[in-house]
Structures are given as C-alpha cells and as structure tokens.
Amino acid sequence: MKKCAFLSMDSLQNFDCYDRLLVEPFAQCGWEATEISWRNTEVNWDTFDAVIIRSTWDYQQDPEAFFEVLQEINQSSAHLENSLNTVKWNIDKNYLRDLERQGIEIVPSLWPESYAKSHPDVFFEQLQANEIILKPTISAGADNTFWLNRDNIEQHRPQMEQVFPHRPFIVQPFMPNILSEGEYSLFYFGKTYSHAILKTPEKDDFRVQEEHGGRLKTVEPEPKLQSAAEEILTLLDPLPLYTRIDFVRTPEDRFALMELELIEPSLYFNMDPDSPKRFAKTFDEWMRRKQ
C-alpha cells in the first residue's frame, strides 16, 4: 500500500477538522494516510509517496519555518500538494492583486506597507465606507483581523499598533452581505467541481469560521457564481489538487472574490458525504499521472 501524509498541526483540539473522513476512501484507493504535524522534526519524508498540506492552521505564526519544512518535503522523494510554488504565491494576500490585474473582481482593497495612527481615518475616506476590515497580508483563521467603524477605532488602536507597525496589511470595506446572506465557498478537486457551502457568522460577529461560531449549510451555486469560480480556476498554473474559492455578493449583485485558498483550507468534507470519496479518487488519479 502506498503511503500518504496529511500535514497538520501539533494539536487540533480547538479546531473543527474533517480530514479523518478521508482515511477510509484513501485506503480503498490503495493509500495509507497518516496525519503528521508540520513541526515534527523527526520525520523522514522519503518514507512517503505523497504529502498533502491539510490542517496547518498555525503556519502564519512562523511562515519562514513552514516554508523550510515544505522545501524539505519538496526535496525528498515525496510528492507535495499543493505545490511549493503555489504555496509561495498564495501565502501572501497580494495574490489578489495579481488576479485583479487579470480581470477578476475582488473586494476593493488598499495595501499599506506599515501602520500609522492617522491611517484608519484615511481608509474610511479612501474606500468611501463606514465600516472597514484590516488584516495582515499573511494570515489565517481571522487572526489579527479587525472590524472597524469610526466609533471603535480607539478601542482597537493599541492592538493594531502592536500588530502592524512594520507589517504589510490589507484594508477592505466591510461587505454587508456577509451578515445578511453569508460567504460562499466553492470546492474543486483538480478541475472538477465538488460542492459548495454558505457560511454565516454568529450574531454580532463577522467571522464565518466554525471556531468563531460560524454556521454552515450546503448550497447549489447559482450559475454566475460557479462561472466566477471557474474563471479563476482557468488562471491557475499549475492546476492545484484542491482549490477553495470564497465569494461575497456585492451590492450590484455580482460576486467578488474574498479569498482563494490553496494552502490549508478546510474542505468541509462533512458537508457533502460523497466529497471524501471524490477527493480520494481525484488524488489517486493525480498521482498515477505523476508517475
């Protein structure tokens, strides 16, 4: 039986992770799957045929160390997915600027290189927004993300000055449809559509992650939403093994890209009972083509 590692964290105790649903479908395809922390320094990656980046949801705490591990895997005999070059491009939210230059509609964004006390007031004016979101360009899981209005700036200012003094970040208008409708996520394995969900935040919150109280439901994407996702997919080279594309509906009834998740997205295998088998089948065919 071939061996595959799911790259994870030291502990997933406080997270909702569904990668265990892959173990049996992988076994049915002839793969023994093992979960291994990316921080484990004792691993011989040559003992694996493939390593799939999965629930490494703390990499943003030390991205340089994370890269070193991925480079070590990439130099071993194991096949890494998604690819190292894909990770390098996707780890910094400046990838959104690349996609915007190629005609993809993203949430309007500013890209400051560092923080200054006057910045938040300027951002409201520049974006013509009453509410804004600030987050680092390298982040995950809504870490160090701030939902600001003119009344709560002072409340958050000390923490922002601590987080952003020499750290690039992104500023976006808060999209009200996050609260009224939710955020859509579409999942692709290779070039094939798998499933879609709608994530809505808990009352008085804006974060849609389950760890922050977000609620999930399976949806059938309307044609223009799926078309927007597949337009993005055609721009990705190399094609990733797995892709999650997050959208929000704009006031003009279009879909703007929130995030393109190509490193360690939850693929919500719990929301579609056939999705683990679909992923395992795609992966097995993927690896056969690599031989």
N, C-alpha and C positions, 0 to 999 in steps of 0.2 A: 504493500500500500504506500502511495506517495505521501509525503509529509508537508503540511502547510502550517505556518504560524500566523495567528491573528495578533497583531501588535496592539498592545493595550496599555493601561496604567498599572501602577503598583496595586491600587485598590479602587474598585468601582462601587464601594459601599454606598456612597451618597448619590449615585447616578442611576439612571434608567438605561440599561444596556440590553440589547436583544440579539447579540451575536451568537449566544448559545443556541439559538434556533437554527443556526447554520450547520452545527456539528453533524447531525444525522444526515441531512441532504448531502453534505460533503462526503460522508462515509459511503453513501450509496453511489457516489461518483468515483469512489476509489481513493479518497483523500482522508488522511488522519489529521484533524485540525486541533491545534493546541494554542491556548491563549498565553502570551508571554509579554511581560512588561518591557517597554522600550528602555527602561532604566536598568534592566538586568544586565550586568557587565560580564556575566559568566557564560553567556550563550555562544555556542559555535553555530553561526548561521549557515555554514556549509552542510549541516545535517538536515536542512530543509530544502525542499524543491521550490517553495514559494513562500513569500511573506506578504501578507495583506495588511496595510495600515488600517486599523479599525478604531478602537476607542481610546486614542491617545489624547484625552481631553485636558491634559495639563501641559502640553508641549509649549504653549505660549509663555510659560514661566521660565523656560530656558531653551529658546529656539535654536541657539548655536549647538547645544548638546544634542538636541533632537536631530539636527542635520548631520552631526557626526555619526550618530547611530545609523541613520538612513544611508549615509555614504559607505559605512562598514558593510551593511547588508548588500548594497549595490555592487560592492567589490567582491562579495562572496559568490558562491555558485548558485545561491538562491535568487529567484526572480522576484523583484519588488513591484508591487502595485499599490496605489497608483505610482507612476514612475517618479524618479527623483527630480527630473526636470519639471514635471507637472507640479510637484510639491513646491519647488523653488519659485515657480511663477505664482502659485495660488496662495502661498502663505502670507503675502502682503496684499492688503486690500487695494493697492494700486493697480491690481489686475483689472479692477472695474474701469479704470481709465482706459486701459487697452481695449476693452470690449466696447466702451462708449465710442472710441475712435473708429471702431469697425461698424458703427451704426446701431448698437444695442442700447435701448433705453434703460438707463439706471436711475435710481433715486438721485435728484440733484445733490451735488456734493462739493464741499470745499476741502482743501488738502493742506492745512497748516503744517509747517515743519516744527514749530515749537509753540508753547503756551505763553500768553501774556495776559495780564489782568484785564486789559481792555477787550480781549478777543470775543467773549460771549456776546457783548452788546453789538459788536460789529457783525457777528454771524447772523443775528436776527435780521439786521438790515440787509445784508448781502443776499440772504435766502428768502427775504420777504415772508418770514414765518414767525408765528407767535410761540411755537414750541420747536425745539431742536434736539438732535441726538449727537452726542460726542462719544467717540470710541477710538481706541488705538488702531493703527493700520495692521498691526499684528495682534490678534485677539481671538478668543473662542469662548463660547458659552456665556456671552453677555458680560464677560469680565471687564471691569473698569469702563462700563458703558453708562452714560449719564443722560437722563431725560430732563431737559431744562426748559423753564419758562422764565420770564423776566422777574417773577416773584421768588423763585427758589435758587437763583444764581449764588447768592451769598451763602446759602446753606451748603452748597456743593463746592464752593470755591476752594476751601483749604485742601480737599481731597484732590481736586483737579490740578491744583498747583503742585501737589506731590506726585501725581501720576504722569503729567505731561510736560515737565519743564524742558526736557531735551528729547522728547519722543514724538515722532510724527503721528498725527491722528486725522480722522475724517469727521466732518461735520455735515449733517443732513437735516432737512426739515423733518419733523415728526409726521409720519403719514397716518392721518386719522382713520383710514380704513383698517389699520392694524387692530383697532379697538372695535370698530363697527362690523367688520367682516372677518378679518384674520389674515394670516400669511400662508400662502400656498407653497407646498414643496412637491416637486415632481422628481421621480427617481428613474434613472436609466442605467441599465447594465449593458455595457458596450454601447451599441447604437440602438438598443431595443428599449422602448418604454416599458416600465414595470408597474408602477402605481403612483398615486398622488394622495396627499393629505392636506387638510386645512388645520392650522394651528391658531388658537386664540388665547390671549393672555388672561390671567386671573383678574378679577375686579381690582381697579386702582393700580394695575401694573401694566407694563408694556412688553415684558419679556415673554416669549412664547414657548421657551424651553420647559419641559416637564418638571425639571428640578426647581423651577420658579413658579410652579402652579399652572403652567400652560395646559390647555385642553386640546385633544386631537380628535379628528374624525376623518374617515376615508371619504374621498370625493372623486367624482368623474370630472376631469378637467374639461372646461369648455374649449371648443376648437381653437380660438385665438390664443388661449393660454398655452395649450400644447404646442401650437405653432411657434409662439415666442420662445419656448424652451428648446425646440428642435432647431431653431435658427442659431441659438447659442451653441448647441451641440456640434453643428457643422463647422464651427470656428476652432474647435479644439484639436490640436495636433501635438502629440499623438492622442488618439481617442482614449479616454480613460476607461478602466474596467468598470468603475462606478462613478456616477455623477448625481449630485443632488442640486436642484436649481430652485431657489426661493424667490417668490414674487409677491408684490403687493399691487392691488388695483389702484390706479391713480384717479383723481377727481374727474379726469377726462375719459374714464372707462377704458384705459389701456392698462397693460401690465408692465410695471417697472421691475427690473432685476434688483433684488435686495442683496443676495449672496449667491455665489457659485461655489459650492462646497465639493472640493476634490481631494481633501486630505483625510479627514477623520469624521465625516458626517454620520450621525445616526441615520440608518437607512430604514428605520421603523419597520422591521420585519414582522413585528407584532400586529401591524395594521392590515396586512394582506397575507392570508395563510399560505398562498402559493409563492410569495416572493422569496422565501429562503430556497426553495427548490429551483426557482428561476435563476437566482444568483449563482447557486452551485453549478447548475448546468452551463451558464454563461462562462463561469470561471474555468470549468473543466475544458470546454471547447477552446477558450482563450489560450490555455496552457498547451493544448495539443498543437495549436497553430504556432506556438513559440518554439516547439521542438525542431 
